[in-house]
Amino acid sequence: MKIKTGDKVRVIAGKDKGKEGSVTKVFLKTDRVIVEGVNKVKKHQKPTQAEPKGGIIEKEAALHVSNVKLLDSSKKVSRAHQRDDVKK
C-alpha cells in the first residue's frame, strides 16, 4: 500500500465522496485507512470507568484504500504509485 499515515487524501467513492482529510491510521492487513473527519459513525458506548458518562459517541470508521486517492501539493488527485518519496 502506497498511502501512509499523514498523507492528504480525497474520498472518491461512498457517502463522503469529495471530502478531503489526512490519514490518521493505516491497517495494512485489511487495506483500510482512517481519514480525519470523514466517514463518521455513531457508536452506542456503555459507561465504563474511563468514560463514566457513556452515551452515543461519534467517531471515524475505516475506509477501503481503493476509495481514496492521494492529493499532491497543488490539491490535485494523483496516482499513489507516482509518489516521490517511494523507492522502487
PAGUTOR-725337 format. One record per residue (C-alpha): x, y, z. Coordinates in steps of 0.02 Angstrom, whole numbers, plus 32768, in hexadecimal, padded with zeros to 4 digits. Example, Ala and Ser with C-alpha at 12.3 -4.5 7.8 and 13.67 -1.06 7.14 Angstrom:
# PAGUTOR-725337
     X     Y     Z
  8267  7F1F  8186
  82AC  7FCB  8165
***
This chain:
# PAGUTOR-725337
     X     Y     Z
  8000  8000  8000
  8046  80A9  7FCD
  7FDC  8116  8040
  802C  813A  80E8
  7FFA  8190  818A
  7FF7  824C  8176
  7FD3  824E  80BA
  7F4C  82C2  8078
  7EC6  8260  801B
  7E1D  827E  7FC5
  7D8D  8202  7FD1
  7D57  81CB  7F22
  7CC7  8155  7F4D
  7C41  8140  7FD1
  7BD6  81B5  8039
  7C66  822E  8059
  7C9D  823C  7FA2
  7D01  82DA  7F83
  7D36  82F8  8038
  7DEE  830D  8061
  7E53  82E9  80FC
  7EF5  82A1  813E
  7F10  81E9  8163
  7F18  81C8  821E
  7F2C  810B  821E
  7F55  8083  819F
  7F23  7FCC  81AD
  7F99  7F6C  813A
  7F4B  7EBE  814B
  7E9C  7EF7  8119
  7ED0  7F84  80A0
  7E6C  8006  8100
  7E8F  80B7  813A
  7E40  8130  81B6
  7E32  81E1  8172
  7E1C  8274  81E9
  7D6B  82BB  81E5
  7D2B  823F  8162
  7CB3  81AA  8170
  7C6F  81D9  821B
  7C03  8157  8271
  7BA3  815A  8315
  7BCD  80D7  8397
  7B68  80AF  8432
  7BE7  80A9  84C0
  7BC2  8056  8567
  7BFF  80B4  8600
  7CAC  807A  8638
  7D29  80B7  86B8
  7D88  8114  8631
  7CE8  815F  85E7
  7C69  8165  8677
  7BE7  81C9  8613
  7BD4  814D  8583
  7B51  8179  8500
  7B5E  818F  8444
  7C0A  81C1  8404
  7C3D  81F0  8353
  7CDE  81AA  830B
  7D32  818C  8263
  7D20  80E0  8216
  7D9D  808F  81A0
  7D92  80A0  80E2
  7DD8  8028  8063
  7E76  806C  8012
  7E28  805E  7F65
  7DA9  80E4  7F95
  7E2C  816B  7FB4
  7EA8  81C2  7F41
  7F49  8217  7F73
  7F4F  82D6  7F64
  7FED  832E  7F2C
  8027  83D9  7F69
  7FBA  8438  7EEB
  7F1A  83DE  7F29
  7F0F  8374  7E8B
  7EE7  82BB  7E93
  7F7C  8253  7E63
  7F9F  819B  7E54
  7FEE  814E  7EEE
  807B  80FA  7E90
  80BD  81A4  7E55
  80F9  81D7  7F02
  81A5  8226  7F07
  81D7  81DB  7FAF
  81AF  8125  7F81
  8247  80C5  7F46
  8232  8043  7EBE
***
